[in-house]
Amino acid sequence: MFQHIFKMPFASVYPHCITKAEKKGRTQVEVDTIICWLTGYSQAQLEEIIATKIDFETFFGQAPQINPNASKITGVICGYRVEEIEDTLMQQIRYLDKLIDELAKGKAMGMILRY
């Protein structure tokens, strides 16, 4: 059902995350911080991932550590409550969507990163 999304290159979505944030006065650095917080990737690893064009399935499957506080991410994104999504990979993708959405809506980084 979600295979087309899972096989989509992360690098093809990443620029849209940046654009969404920048339209609201936020920065690429903040987007990268969110991605690294969620996945455990370092900035250097993230840059390599973008260059190699791995898909979402590999991106999340090889993530060093999904942040333990990711389970605190709640709310609706694309019509779905993220905390109720049963497929783990789709939930992780929607977590990322939700965090970028919160950034674009002006939330403080401390709140976005669930400190």
Secondary structure as GFF3:
##gff-version 3
##sequence-region A 1 115
A	DSSP	alpha_helix	3	6	.	.	.	ID=ss1
A	DSSP	alpha_helix	10	23	.	.	.	ID=ss2
A	DSSP	alpha_helix	28	39	.	.	.	ID=ss3
A	DSSP	alpha_helix	43	52	.	.	.	ID=ss4
A	DSSP	alpha_helix	56	61	.	.	.	ID=ss5
A	DSSP	three_ten_helix	68	72	.	.	.	ID=ss6
A	DSSP	beta_strand	76	77	.	.	.	ID=ss7
A	DSSP	beta_strand	80	81	.	.	.	ID=ss8
A	DSSP	three_ten_helix	82	84	.	.	.	ID=ss9
A	DSSP	alpha_helix	88	104	.	.	.	ID=ss10
A	DSSP	alpha_helix	109	112	.	.	.	ID=ss11
###
